[in-house]
């Protein structure tokens, strides 16, 4: 029987037929892409891997092994639009009931600068 690989940082990415490593690398790429897309936003992009080891006892109550789980996380600065003024109008509805509506500003066309680059 071939020797099974040990639980090491080099082998954790091989879990779930390599999906863990693939997804971790994808999170790194996304963080790098965000840095490239928004270079003036100095907020940190974070990618994390938490390795969770939970003891599992054997039938005699001794050390049987561990349950191994990996949790991947990422965090980027939020995307925020600039402030737009929306005109509000009070309208009389049926039965004299008043409603307030807000109307989109005239510059609502999709533009590349739709999202401002703000730091956290």
Secondary structure, DSSP 8 states (H G I E B T S, - for coil): ------S-HHHHTTGGGGHHHHHHHHHHHHHHHHHHHTTT-----EEEEEEEEEEEE-TTSSEEEEEEEEEEEEE----EE-----EEEEEE-GGG-EEEEEE--TT-S--GGGEE----
